Amino acid sequence: MSKTSCVMPHIGLALQNNGDFCCCNVNPLSFKDNNNKVMFVHRDRLKDSWSSPTRKYLQDSLDSGKRIPECKHCWDLEDSNQKSPRQTFNELFKHITPNPDQPNVFVLKPGNTCNLSCRMCNPETSSNWYRDAHKMAIKKNKFVGTLKDYTKNFENIRNSFSADNPFWEEFVNWLPSVEYLDIYGGEPFLMDGLFKSLERVVGKGSENVALQFHTNAQIINEQYLETVKNYKSVSIGVSIDSHIPKQLEYIRNGCDAETVFNNAQKIFLFANTNKNIHTHINLTITTLNIYYLDEIIEDLEKFGVPISLNFVTGPDKEYDCRYIPIKLKEQIKKKLEKHPQCTSAIEFLMQEMPTSKVFWHKFWITTDMLDSLRNQNFKETFSEFYKECLEYIPSLV
């Protein structure tokens, strides 16, 4: 294996929220057919996506030692001594012999149906973002038209993952031979087509498939939990980005913090009563909460489950904490370095970014605009961090 080799182009297929195919959940390169046309699930077959020349390009490039730009997310993490998805995949799936006819590992983002509009999210991954994104696009002179006109941009997503879409039939046929299924949202508990398909495979190969999915814990569907416990193993990630209710509700707009904490506890209890169910807290680190990371980790440890750190690197780079001004990063580092679990986050934070001024400025513009639209207040919600930011806040004129 070369130093850049990755198992995913050989064994994996990822289906993105807008219905295009790629090799994993962090590589943005859409698969193209032999005519150089982007492939989408609403018009292309799963088996055809598996034969895409794009997949062959990724295999050859990474196997030959090339640090291709499409894999920048992993290179950035590795350069800051973080464990990248590539390294995790290589370790987790090193035992798998590639199946020539279909993926052994399927990463599925079945649409953008969601009940929240998280700050670091966007309308492609959350339907609850439509109204705010439409208003922001108009304010930025990037769109003219009604909300209905604006949402037409996301017809591919709606067409691709409706419950009666033929895709689900192909998916059900493939699933018994998939070793690992990794599910993202939107919010999976709102995706009927997904769980109806999982239910169809129960007792017909489900015992051979390992699942992982993530939830914002705003709702729980007991029936769906009963379905997934019939699979070989299940890892459930619960997204919690702050221990302070007003901060969590600010970051994950539309959530009720008390409901999230209560539902998280129910999910952890469900795992404790089923040996094949495992849980963890998925803590997404952004510019909004990096200052409080030591306090957040210390408080969330009370749940008694592992805490996984997820670093935002895009597509909206204003929430990538590496773009914070260097002097302010030094202050944050000084606060965090007292907590041993913050070491990897500090290494990520302190990476030098050449366009930091651009995205730091964009962070404040976006924050100001969304605060106005959502009747929220960054200054009051993150008061301690705001005080540290004061001398670094750019003019928004």
Contacts in CASP RR format, 6 or more apart in sequence:
PFRMAT RR
TARGET T0000
AUTHOR 0000-0000-0000
METHOD contacts of the structure
MODEL  1
MSKTSCVMPHIGLALQNNGDFCCCNVNPLSFKDNNNKVMFVHRDRLKDSW
SSPTRKYLQDSLDSGKRIPECKHCWDLEDSNQKSPRQTFNELFKHITPNP
DQPNVFVLKPGNTCNLSCRMCNPETSSNWYRDAHKMAIKKNKFVGTLKDY
TKNFENIRNSFSADNPFWEEFVNWLPSVEYLDIYGGEPFLMDGLFKSLER
VVGKGSENVALQFHTNAQIINEQYLETVKNYKSVSIGVSIDSHIPKQLEY
IRNGCDAETVFNNAQKIFLFANTNKNIHTHINLTITTLNIYYLDEIIEDL
EKFGVPISLNFVTGPDKEYDCRYIPIKLKEQIKKKLEKHPQCTSAIEFLM
QEMPTSKVFWHKFWITTDMLDSLRNQNFKETFSEFYKECLEYIPSLV
1 63 0 8 1.000
1 90 0 8 1.000
2 62 0 8 1.000
2 63 0 8 1.000
2 64 0 8 1.000
2 65 0 8 1.000
3 65 0 8 1.000
4 61 0 8 1.000
4 62 0 8 1.000
4 63 0 8 1.000
4 65 0 8 1.000
4 66 0 8 1.000
4 67 0 8 1.000
4 68 0 8 1.000
4 71 0 8 1.000
5 62 0 8 1.000
5 63 0 8 1.000
5 65 0 8 1.000
5 90 0 8 1.000
6 23 0 8 1.000
6 24 0 8 1.000
6 58 0 8 1.000
6 62 0 8 1.000
6 71 0 8 1.000
6 74 0 8 1.000
6 86 0 8 1.000
6 89 0 8 1.000
6 90 0 8 1.000
7 89 0 8 1.000
7 90 0 8 1.000
7 93 0 8 1.000
7 94 0 8 1.000
7 96 0 8 1.000
8 23 0 8 1.000
8 24 0 8 1.000
8 27 0 8 1.000
8 86 0 8 1.000
8 89 0 8 1.000
8 105 0 8 1.000
9 23 0 8 1.000
9 55 0 8 1.000
9 58 0 8 1.000
9 59 0 8 1.000
9 62 0 8 1.000
10 59 0 8 1.000
10 98 0 8 1.000
11 93 0 8 1.000
11 96 0 8 1.000
11 98 0 8 1.000
11 99 0 8 1.000
11 103 0 8 1.000
11 104 0 8 1.000
11 105 0 8 1.000
12 23 0 8 1.000
12 24 0 8 1.000
12 103 0 8 1.000
12 104 0 8 1.000
12 105 0 8 1.000
12 106 0 8 1.000
12 107 0 8 1.000
13 21 0 8 1.000
13 23 0 8 1.000
13 46 0 8 1.000
13 49 0 8 1.000
13 50 0 8 1.000
13 103 0 8 1.000
13 105 0 8 1.000
13 106 0 8 1.000
13 107 0 8 1.000
14 21 0 8 1.000
14 22 0 8 1.000
14 23 0 8 1.000
14 24 0 8 1.000
14 25 0 8 1.000
14 27 0 8 1.000
14 106 0 8 1.000
14 107 0 8 1.000
14 108 0 8 1.000
14 109 0 8 1.000
15 21 0 8 1.000
15 41 0 8 1.000
15 106 0 8 1.000
15 107 0 8 1.000
15 108 0 8 1.000
15 109 0 8 1.000
15 110 0 8 1.000
16 22 0 8 1.000
16 30 0 8 1.000
16 109 0 8 1.000
17 109 0 8 1.000
17 111 0 8 1.000
17 112 0 8 1.000
17 124 0 8 1.000
17 125 0 8 1.000
17 157 0 8 1.000
17 185 0 8 1.000
17 186 0 8 1.000
18 40 0 8 1.000
18 111 0 8 1.000
18 112 0 8 1.000
18 124 0 8 1.000
18 154 0 8 1.000
18 156 0 8 1.000
18 157 0 8 1.000
18 160 0 8 1.000
19 40 0 8 1.000
19 41 0 8 1.000
19 42 0 8 1.000
19 111 0 8 1.000
19 156 0 8 1.000
19 157 0 8 1.000
19 160 0 8 1.000
19 161 0 8 1.000
20 30 0 8 1.000
20 31 0 8 1.000
20 38 0 8 1.000
20 39 0 8 1.000
20 40 0 8 1.000
20 41 0 8 1.000
21 30 0 8 1.000
21 31 0 8 1.000
21 39 0 8 1.000
21 40 0 8 1.000
21 41 0 8 1.000
21 44 0 8 1.000
21 49 0 8 1.000
21 52 0 8 1.000
22 28 0 8 1.000
22 29 0 8 1.000
22 30 0 8 1.000
22 31 0 8 1.000
23 29 0 8 1.000
23 31 0 8 1.000
23 55 0 8 1.000
23 58 0 8 1.000
24 85 0 8 1.000
24 89 0 8 1.000
24 107 0 8 1.000
25 85 0 8 1.000
25 107 0 8 1.000
25 109 0 8 1.000
25 182 0 8 1.000
25 184 0 8 1.000
26 73 0 8 1.000
26 74 0 8 1.000
26 85 0 8 1.000
27 58 0 8 1.000
27 70 0 8 1.000
27 71 0 8 1.000
27 73 0 8 1.000
28 70 0 8 1.000
29 54 0 8 1.000
29 58 0 8 1.000
29 70 0 8 1.000
30 38 0 8 1.000
30 39 0 8 1.000
30 54 0 8 1.000
31 38 0 8 1.000
31 39 0 8 1.000
31 49 0 8 1.000
31 52 0 8 1.000
31 54 0 8 1.000
31 55 0 8 1.000
32 38 0 8 1.000
32 39 0 8 1.000
32 52 0 8 1.000
32 53 0 8 1.000
32 54 0 8 1.000
33 39 0 8 1.000
33 44 0 8 1.000
33 48 0 8 1.000
33 52 0 8 1.000
33 53 0 8 1.000
34 53 0 8 1.000
39 48 0 8 1.000
39 49 0 8 1.000
39 52 0 8 1.000
40 156 0 8 1.000
40 160 0 8 1.000
41 49 0 8 1.000
41 160 0 8 1.000
41 161 0 8 1.000
41 165 0 8 1.000
41 167 0 8 1.000
42 156 0 8 1.000
42 159 0 8 1.000
42 160 0 8 1.000
42 165 0 8 1.000
42 167 0 8 1.000
45 170 0 8 1.000
46 102 0 8 1.000
46 167 0 8 1.000
46 170 0 8 1.000
46 171 0 8 1.000
46 174 0 8 1.000
47 101 0 8 1.000
47 102 0 8 1.000
47 170 0 8 1.000
50 101 0 8 1.000
50 102 0 8 1.000
50 103 0 8 1.000
58 68 0 8 1.000
58 70 0 8 1.000
61 68 0 8 1.000
62 68 0 8 1.000
62 71 0 8 1.000
67 75 0 8 1.000
71 86 0 8 1.000
73 84 0 8 1.000
73 85 0 8 1.000
73 313 0 8 1.000
74 84 0 8 1.000
74 85 0 8 1.000
74 86 0 8 1.000
74 87 0 8 1.000
75 84 0 8 1.000
76 313 0 8 1.000
76 351 0 8 1.000
77 83 0 8 1.000
77 84 0 8 1.000
77 85 0 8 1.000
77 311 0 8 1.000
77 348 0 8 1.000
78 84 0 8 1.000
78 86 0 8 1.000
78 87 0 8 1.000
79 351 0 8 1.000
80 347 0 8 1.000
80 348 0 8 1.000
80 350 0 8 1.000
80 351 0 8 1.000
81 344 0 8 1.000
81 347 0 8 1.000
82 311 0 8 1.000
82 344 0 8 1.000
82 347 0 8 1.000
82 348 0 8 1.000
89 105 0 8 1.000
92 180 0 8 1.000
93 104 0 8 1.000
93 105 0 8 1.000
93 179 0 8 1.000
93 180 0 8 1.000
96 104 0 8 1.000
96 105 0 8 1.000
96 179 0 8 1.000
97 104 0 8 1.000
98 104 0 8 1.000
99 177 0 8 1.000
102 174 0 8 1.000
102 177 0 8 1.000
102 178 0 8 1.000
103 174 0 8 1.000
103 178 0 8 1.000
104 177 0 8 1.000
104 178 0 8 1.000
104 179 0 8 1.000
104 180 0 8 1.000
105 178 0 8 1.000
105 179 0 8 1.000
105 180 0 8 1.000
105 181 0 8 1.000
105 182 0 8 1.000
106 174 0 8 1.000
106 175 0 8 1.000
106 178 0 8 1.000
106 180 0 8 1.000
106 181 0 8 1.000
106 182 0 8 1.000
107 182 0 8 1.000
107 184 0 8 1.000
108 171 0 8 1.000
108 181 0 8 1.000
108 182 0 8 1.000
108 183 0 8 1.000
108 184 0 8 1.000
108 194 0 8 1.000
109 125 0 8 1.000
109 183 0 8 1.000
109 184 0 8 1.000
109 185 0 8 1.000
109 186 0 8 1.000
110 161 0 8 1.000
110 183 0 8 1.000
110 185 0 8 1.000
110 188 0 8 1.000
110 191 0 8 1.000
110 193 0 8 1.000
110 194 0 8 1.000
111 157 0 8 1.000
111 160 0 8 1.000
111 161 0 8 1.000
111 185 0 8 1.000
111 186 0 8 1.000
111 191 0 8 1.000
112 123 0 8 1.000
112 124 0 8 1.000
112 125 0 8 1.000
112 126 0 8 1.000
112 127 0 8 1.000
112 154 0 8 1.000
112 157 0 8 1.000
112 185 0 8 1.000
112 186 0 8 1.000
113 127 0 8 1.000
113 161 0 8 1.000
113 185 0 8 1.000
113 186 0 8 1.000
113 187 0 8 1.000
113 190 0 8 1.000
113 191 0 8 1.000
114 121 0 8 1.000
114 125 0 8 1.000
114 126 0 8 1.000
114 127 0 8 1.000
114 128 0 8 1.000
114 129 0 8 1.000
114 185 0 8 1.000
114 186 0 8 1.000
114 187 0 8 1.000
114 190 0 8 1.000
114 216 0 8 1.000
115 128 0 8 1.000
115 187 0 8 1.000
115 190 0 8 1.000
115 216 0 8 1.000
115 218 0 8 1.000
115 219 0 8 1.000
115 254 0 8 1.000
116 126 0 8 1.000
116 128 0 8 1.000
116 187 0 8 1.000
116 216 0 8 1.000
116 218 0 8 1.000
116 252 0 8 1.000
116 253 0 8 1.000
116 254 0 8 1.000
116 255 0 8 1.000
117 126 0 8 1.000
117 128 0 8 1.000
117 129 0 8 1.000
117 132 0 8 1.000
117 253 0 8 1.000
117 254 0 8 1.000
118 126 0 8 1.000
118 216 0 8 1.000
118 251 0 8 1.000
118 252 0 8 1.000
118 253 0 8 1.000
119 250 0 8 1.000
119 251 0 8 1.000
119 252 0 8 1.000
119 253 0 8 1.000
119 286 0 8 1.000
119 288 0 8 1.000
119 319 0 8 1.000
119 370 0 8 1.000
120 251 0 8 1.000
120 284 0 8 1.000
120 286 0 8 1.000
120 288 0 8 1.000
120 312 0 8 1.000
120 316 0 8 1.000
120 319 0 8 1.000
121 129 0 8 1.000
122 129 0 8 1.000
122 133 0 8 1.000
122 315 0 8 1.000
122 316 0 8 1.000
123 129 0 8 1.000
123 130 0 8 1.000
123 133 0 8 1.000
123 153 0 8 1.000
123 154 0 8 1.000
124 154 0 8 1.000
124 157 0 8 1.000
125 185 0 8 1.000
125 186 0 8 1.000
126 186 0 8 1.000
127 154 0 8 1.000
127 186 0 8 1.000
128 254 0 8 1.000
130 147 0 8 1.000
130 150 0 8 1.000
130 151 0 8 1.000
130 154 0 8 1.000
131 147 0 8 1.000
132 370 0 8 1.000
132 373 0 8 1.000
132 374 0 8 1.000
133 150 0 8 1.000
134 143 0 8 1.000
134 147 0 8 1.000
134 150 0 8 1.000
134 151 0 8 1.000
135 373 0 8 1.000
136 369 0 8 1.000
136 370 0 8 1.000
136 373 0 8 1.000
137 143 0 8 1.000
137 150 0 8 1.000
138 144 0 8 1.000
138 145 0 8 1.000
139 369 0 8 1.000
143 150 0 8 1.000
159 165 0 8 1.000
160 167 0 8 1.000
161 167 0 8 1.000
161 191 0 8 1.000
161 193 0 8 1.000
163 192 0 8 1.000
163 193 0 8 1.000
163 196 0 8 1.000
168 193 0 8 1.000
168 196 0 8 1.000
168 197 0 8 1.000
171 197 0 8 1.000
172 197 0 8 1.000
172 200 0 8 1.000
172 201 0 8 1.000
175 181 0 8 1.000
175 197 0 8 1.000
175 198 0 8 1.000
175 201 0 8 1.000
175 205 0 8 1.000
175 206 0 8 1.000
175 209 0 8 1.000
176 201 0 8 1.000
176 204 0 8 1.000
176 205 0 8 1.000
176 206 0 8 1.000
176 208 0 8 1.000
176 209 0 8 1.000
178 209 0 8 1.000
179 208 0 8 1.000
179 209 0 8 1.000
179 210 0 8 1.000
180 209 0 8 1.000
180 210 0 8 1.000
180 211 0 8 1.000
180 212 0 8 1.000
181 209 0 8 1.000
181 210 0 8 1.000
181 211 0 8 1.000
181 212 0 8 1.000
182 211 0 8 1.000
182 212 0 8 1.000
182 213 0 8 1.000
183 194 0 8 1.000
183 211 0 8 1.000
183 212 0 8 1.000
183 213 0 8 1.000
183 214 0 8 1.000
184 213 0 8 1.000
184 214 0 8 1.000
185 191 0 8 1.000
185 214 0 8 1.000
187 215 0 8 1.000
187 216 0 8 1.000
187 218 0 8 1.000
187 219 0 8 1.000
188 194 0 8 1.000
188 195 0 8 1.000
188 213 0 8 1.000
188 214 0 8 1.000
188 215 0 8 1.000
189 215 0 8 1.000
189 219 0 8 1.000
189 220 0 8 1.000
189 221 0 8 1.000
189 224 0 8 1.000
190 219 0 8 1.000
195 221 0 8 1.000
195 223 0 8 1.000
195 224 0 8 1.000
195 227 0 8 1.000
198 206 0 8 1.000
198 211 0 8 1.000
198 224 0 8 1.000
198 227 0 8 1.000
198 228 0 8 1.000
198 231 0 8 1.000
199 227 0 8 1.000
201 209 0 8 1.000
202 227 0 8 1.000
202 230 0 8 1.000
203 230 0 8 1.000
206 230 0 8 1.000
206 231 0 8 1.000
206 232 0 8 1.000
207 230 0 8 1.000
207 231 0 8 1.000
207 232 0 8 1.000
208 232 0 8 1.000
209 231 0 8 1.000
209 232 0 8 1.000
210 231 0 8 1.000
210 232 0 8 1.000
210 233 0 8 1.000
210 234 0 8 1.000
210 235 0 8 1.000
211 228 0 8 1.000
211 231 0 8 1.000
211 232 0 8 1.000
211 233 0 8 1.000
211 234 0 8 1.000
211 235 0 8 1.000
212 234 0 8 1.000
212 235 0 8 1.000
212 236 0 8 1.000
212 237 0 8 1.000
213 228 0 8 1.000
213 234 0 8 1.000
213 235 0 8 1.000
213 236 0 8 1.000
213 237 0 8 1.000
214 236 0 8 1.000
214 237 0 8 1.000
214 238 0 8 1.000
214 239 0 8 1.000
214 282 0 8 1.000
215 236 0 8 1.000
215 237 0 8 1.000
215 238 0 8 1.000
215 239 0 8 1.000
215 267 0 8 1.000
216 239 0 8 1.000
216 252 0 8 1.000
216 255 0 8 1.000
216 260 0 8 1.000
217 238 0 8 1.000
217 239 0 8 1.000
217 240 0 8 1.000
217 259 0 8 1.000
217 260 0 8 1.000
217 263 0 8 1.000
217 264 0 8 1.000
217 267 0 8 1.000
218 254 0 8 1.000
218 255 0 8 1.000
218 256 0 8 1.000
218 259 0 8 1.000
218 260 0 8 1.000
218 263 0 8 1.000
219 263 0 8 1.000
220 263 0 8 1.000
220 266 0 8 1.000
220 267 0 8 1.000
225 267 0 8 1.000
225 270 0 8 1.000
228 234 0 8 1.000
228 277 0 8 1.000
229 274 0 8 1.000
229 276 0 8 1.000
229 277 0 8 1.000
231 276 0 8 1.000
232 276 0 8 1.000
233 276 0 8 1.000
233 277 0 8 1.000
233 278 0 8 1.000
234 276 0 8 1.000
234 277 0 8 1.000
234 278 0 8 1.000
235 278 0 8 1.000
235 279 0 8 1.000
235 280 0 8 1.000
236 267 0 8 1.000
236 271 0 8 1.000
236 277 0 8 1.000
236 278 0 8 1.000
236 279 0 8 1.000
236 280 0 8 1.000
237 279 0 8 1.000
237 280 0 8 1.000
237 281 0 8 1.000
237 282 0 8 1.000
237 308 0 8 1.000
238 263 0 8 1.000
238 264 0 8 1.000
238 267 0 8 1.000
238 268 0 8 1.000
238 279 0 8 1.000
238 280 0 8 1.000
238 281 0 8 1.000
238 282 0 8 1.000
239 252 0 8 1.000
239 281 0 8 1.000
239 282 0 8 1.000
239 283 0 8 1.000
239 284 0 8 1.000
240 248 0 8 1.000
240 260 0 8 1.000
240 261 0 8 1.000
240 264 0 8 1.000
240 281 0 8 1.000
240 282 0 8 1.000
240 283 0 8 1.000
240 300 0 8 1.000
241 247 0 8 1.000
241 248 0 8 1.000
241 251 0 8 1.000
241 252 0 8 1.000
241 283 0 8 1.000
241 284 0 8 1.000
241 285 0 8 1.000
241 286 0 8 1.000
241 288 0 8 1.000
241 289 0 8 1.000
241 296 0 8 1.000
242 248 0 8 1.000
242 251 0 8 1.000
242 289 0 8 1.000
242 292 0 8 1.000
242 296 0 8 1.000
243 295 0 8 1.000
243 296 0 8 1.000
243 299 0 8 1.000
243 300 0 8 1.000
244 292 0 8 1.000
245 257 0 8 1.000
245 258 0 8 1.000
246 257 0 8 1.000
246 381 0 8 1.000
247 288 0 8 1.000
247 289 0 8 1.000
247 292 0 8 1.000
247 381 0 8 1.000
247 382 0 8 1.000
248 255 0 8 1.000
248 257 0 8 1.000
248 260 0 8 1.000
249 255 0 8 1.000
249 256 0 8 1.000
249 257 0 8 1.000
250 288 0 8 1.000
250 376 0 8 1.000
250 378 0 8 1.000
250 381 0 8 1.000
250 382 0 8 1.000
251 286 0 8 1.000
251 288 0 8 1.000
251 289 0 8 1.000
252 260 0 8 1.000
253 374 0 8 1.000
253 376 0 8 1.000
264 281 0 8 1.000
264 303 0 8 1.000
265 303 0 8 1.000
267 279 0 8 1.000
268 279 0 8 1.000
268 303 0 8 1.000
268 304 0 8 1.000
268 305 0 8 1.000
270 277 0 8 1.000
271 277 0 8 1.000
271 278 0 8 1.000
271 279 0 8 1.000
271 305 0 8 1.000
279 305 0 8 1.000
280 305 0 8 1.000
280 306 0 8 1.000
280 307 0 8 1.000
280 308 0 8 1.000
281 300 0 8 1.000
281 303 0 8 1.000
281 305 0 8 1.000
281 306 0 8 1.000
281 307 0 8 1.000
281 308 0 8 1.000
282 308 0 8 1.000
282 310 0 8 1.000
283 296 0 8 1.000
283 297 0 8 1.000
283 300 0 8 1.000
283 307 0 8 1.000
283 308 0 8 1.000
283 309 0 8 1.000
283 310 0 8 1.000
284 310 0 8 1.000
284 311 0 8 1.000
284 312 0 8 1.000
285 293 0 8 1.000
285 309 0 8 1.000
285 310 0 8 1.000
285 311 0 8 1.000
285 312 0 8 1.000
285 321 0 8 1.000
285 345 0 8 1.000
285 348 0 8 1.000
286 312 0 8 1.000
286 319 0 8 1.000
286 320 0 8 1.000
286 321 0 8 1.000
287 318 0 8 1.000
287 319 0 8 1.000
287 320 0 8 1.000
287 321 0 8 1.000
287 323 0 8 1.000
287 324 0 8 1.000
287 363 0 8 1.000
288 319 0 8 1.000
288 382 0 8 1.000
289 296 0 8 1.000
290 321 0 8 1.000
290 324 0 8 1.000
290 332 0 8 1.000
290 336 0 8 1.000
290 345 0 8 1.000
290 349 0 8 1.000
291 332 0 8 1.000
291 335 0 8 1.000
291 382 0 8 1.000
291 384 0 8 1.000
291 385 0 8 1.000
291 388 0 8 1.000
292 382 0 8 1.000
292 384 0 8 1.000
292 385 0 8 1.000
293 336 0 8 1.000
293 339 0 8 1.000
293 342 0 8 1.000
293 345 0 8 1.000
294 335 0 8 1.000
294 336 0 8 1.000
294 338 0 8 1.000
294 339 0 8 1.000
294 341 0 8 1.000
294 342 0 8 1.000
297 307 0 8 1.000
297 339 0 8 1.000
297 341 0 8 1.000
297 342 0 8 1.000
298 339 0 8 1.000
300 307 0 8 1.000
301 307 0 8 1.000
307 341 0 8 1.000
309 344 0 8 1.000
309 345 0 8 1.000
311 320 0 8 1.000
311 321 0 8 1.000
311 345 0 8 1.000
311 348 0 8 1.000
312 319 0 8 1.000
312 320 0 8 1.000
312 321 0 8 1.000
313 320 0 8 1.000
314 320 0 8 1.000
316 366 0 8 1.000
317 323 0 8 1.000
317 359 0 8 1.000
317 362 0 8 1.000
318 359 0 8 1.000
318 360 0 8 1.000
318 362 0 8 1.000
318 363 0 8 1.000
318 366 0 8 1.000
319 363 0 8 1.000
320 353 0 8 1.000
320 359 0 8 1.000
321 348 0 8 1.000
321 349 0 8 1.000
322 348 0 8 1.000
322 349 0 8 1.000
322 350 0 8 1.000
322 351 0 8 1.000
322 353 0 8 1.000
322 356 0 8 1.000
323 353 0 8 1.000
323 355 0 8 1.000
323 356 0 8 1.000
323 358 0 8 1.000
323 359 0 8 1.000
323 360 0 8 1.000
323 363 0 8 1.000
324 332 0 8 1.000
324 349 0 8 1.000
324 356 0 8 1.000
324 360 0 8 1.000
325 356 0 8 1.000
325 357 0 8 1.000
325 360 0 8 1.000
325 392 0 8 1.000
326 352 0 8 1.000
326 356 0 8 1.000
327 392 0 8 1.000
328 388 0 8 1.000
328 389 0 8 1.000
328 392 0 8 1.000
329 349 0 8 1.000
329 350 0 8 1.000
331 388 0 8 1.000
332 349 0 8 1.000
332 388 0 8 1.000
333 346 0 8 1.000
333 349 0 8 1.000
333 350 0 8 1.000
336 342 0 8 1.000
336 345 0 8 1.000
336 346 0 8 1.000
336 349 0 8 1.000
337 343 0 8 1.000
337 346 0 8 1.000
353 359 0 8 1.000
357 394 0 8 1.000
360 392 0 8 1.000
360 394 0 8 1.000
361 394 0 8 1.000
361 396 0 8 1.000
364 393 0 8 1.000
364 394 0 8 1.000
364 396 0 8 1.000
365 396 0 8 1.000
367 378 0 8 1.000
368 396 0 8 1.000
370 376 0 8 1.000
371 377 0 8 1.000
371 378 0 8 1.000
378 386 0 8 1.000
379 386 0 8 1.000
END
